Structures are given as C-alpha cells and as structure tokens.
C-alpha cells in the first residue's frame, strides 16, 4: 500500500498539502494525520475480510481523537474497548453497541455491569475469577451475556517484550487447560453464552508466521470445544499487525503497512471454519496516518555526541523511551545530501527523553522542522503533561484542507482545571 506522504520539490507533502509551508504558520510541536491514509488502511482491512463474515473493530487505545473515530466508524468498523471510559467514548461517537467488544485483564464490577447493560457484542474474559464475577452480575441484571475466553496460546510473536502478550510469562489470558475446564462450565451457566474464542498474541508483528500458528491453534481449540458440546459461533483474532516504522517517504513503492501481506493470510486460514471473525486492530488502522511535527531548538555538541534538541519530547511520544522503538525522522525540507550522526532529543529533564540515537540525518539547524513518522498510534494517546508541558494540537489533512481536530490544552487550561 502506498503512503499519502511524498516529497515534491524538496518539500514533504501530505496529500496536496505542503507540510513545510503549513508548519511555518503553526505553533510547534503538533500531530498531523492524513485522512486518505487512514481510509486506505481501513479499506485494506475490510478487503482482507471480504468473503468472510468479518467484523473489524478498531482498538480505541491506539488513538481516541473523536474526528478520527468518526471516520473509522463510517468505514463500518466496530470498536475494541478496554475500559469503561473507552466504552463510554465509543458509544458517544456512535459505534453501534452490537459492534463493540470489551477486552482487558482487570475489568471492575461497574465496568462489567455497564457493558452488559449496554448490550455490546461480547466481553473477553481473562480469568476464572472474572468469569464468576461476570456470571454473578449477569444473573443479577437478568441479562444473558455473550463472552469469549481469552486463551493464551503460548505463541512467540517475535516482538518487543513489553508488547508481546501471548506467552505464558505474560499476564494476559487463560491457559489452554484451564480454558478447556471453564468453557463447559460457562456453557452450563444460564446467564453466560460462551460463543467465542479470543486470542491476541502481541503488537507490531511484521511476519505471517506467528499468525499462521494462531490459525492452527484456533482451529484445534474450536474442535476441542465442539467435542465438549460448547457451541462456538465466532473467533476474535485480536490485533497486532505491524507497520513500517522505517519509511522515509523518498520511494513511493516502499510499503507503509503489512496489512495486505498478513491479514488476508490470517483470515483465509479461518474462512472455512464457517465462524464469524472479529479482529481488534489499532496500530494498523491509524499509525501510518500520523506524524509528530517538531522544530529544532538548538544544536549542541559534547566530546562524544552531537545533539539536535527539538521542541517535542517524550511526553508527546513515549515510544522511543519506553520500548526503544524506532521511528523514521524526516526533514520537512530536504536541503542537503550530506549526513551527520546525531541524537534527536527533547527538552524534558530525563536522559530517556530521546527520539533517535546515533541517527544519520541531513544536517539540521535551528528553526528547521522535522517529522517523526508513523506516530498516529500510541502517540497522542500515551501523552502526558510531564514537566508541565501543554497538550499539543492535532490536525487532519484532507487534500488541500487542514482541519484542527484538537486544539490542545494550554498550561492555563490545566491550571484552571485544578483550581475549579
Ligand atoms: N487487542 C488487545 C487485546 C490488545 O491488547 C491490543 C493492544 C490490541 C487488540 C490492538 O493491537 P494493535 O493492532 O494496535 O497491535 N503502546 C504499545 C502497544 C500496546 C498494545 C496494547 N494492546 C506501542 O506503542 O507499541
């Protein structure tokens, strides 16, 4: 899939908008998203499921800007939520309740009750105790609830330890043996409808292999449940499809996403099961549509390193600090073929506040703008006001038009919030 970002006459464009010209007129830093890129990702996901009874759900945790959520809703997506807050948000945005799935290792009684009352598609249950609690609440409300157990298939997703979830050392899910005991018990409970199997093996997975192993697991497990007379009607495949964090937009043929490589293989493997297929996708929907744009404040040099100090920081995008995540960083204006090796760092008082280490980049000077790429997922959603830095704005490019979709929150807004 081709990206919506490209260079023309040395300037970086998003759709028909010259980003260097746009950045000169804004206060920096800010997030900027491409509508076209987002819709293209949604379409590729929907196409991967064509021919199956497929419900793609968007994982709100990746980015919950309401304008972006409405665009995703209008592409026919449901929502994957992990808290009462996300459920409330998804409903306010207008995701139909019957297209919402609720996951999470620690749902409170109030959250379970809220979900059952709302009549969402299903709850993904993560432990024997949570199953009991859900049955108790459903009985009290006299409302039968559709559930899936999140089974931990012990598959290595070959991704960063903090975002790998399908191994037994992870806190997520229920072991196969325990799930095989719990399903028949749940099927005998008048208030539980254990109609699904849920898996999610991790995030930012860039190869088919772990998903193909998951296909085998799901088919085997579904047949074990059939033997035990547990009538399964759907599979919840989780999310986890990776994106290309190394695209520098110089070559339009470099793929931005692994959706079309991985998702059809995952879905096709399960098509013949005749079961409904639900997916929970965050990063692959929104990551590649977003950039974090920031301005160079200073250059500085020590005997060992050259630093480029920019006005964005780890409080705006924590992925490099938290997971040593690589994000390509590109200049909004290409003005040299030369390269120098630098660390790109923010102003926050932490050595962990960096966006790149020992990166070969075009020499940058005070006032230059750069874009940290593929920042649409787990960027603004994980932002904080650490060091009392304000919330930064978010813009959406639609062709030549740029809309403000979040104006940010100033320090005085934050102060007033405490004092009210
Ligand atoms: N379903 C479940 C149960 C999940 O835990 C997650 C993500 C998803 C779906 C969506 O996964 P995706 O399609 O986005 O890979 N902050 C980290 C990623 C944390 C992922 C948490 N769970 C990062 O920035 O890499």
Boltz pocket constraint, residues with backbone or C-beta under 6 A from the ligand:
constraints:
  - pocket:
      binder: B
      contacts: [[A, 59], [A, 62], [A, 80], [A, 103], [A, 104], [A, 162], [A, 163], [A, 200], [A, 202], [A, 203], [A, 204], [A, 238], [A, 239], [A, 240], [A, 241], [A, 280], [A, 281], [A, 282], [A, 283], [A, 284], [A, 319], [A, 323], [A, 377], [A, 378]]
      max_distance: 6.0
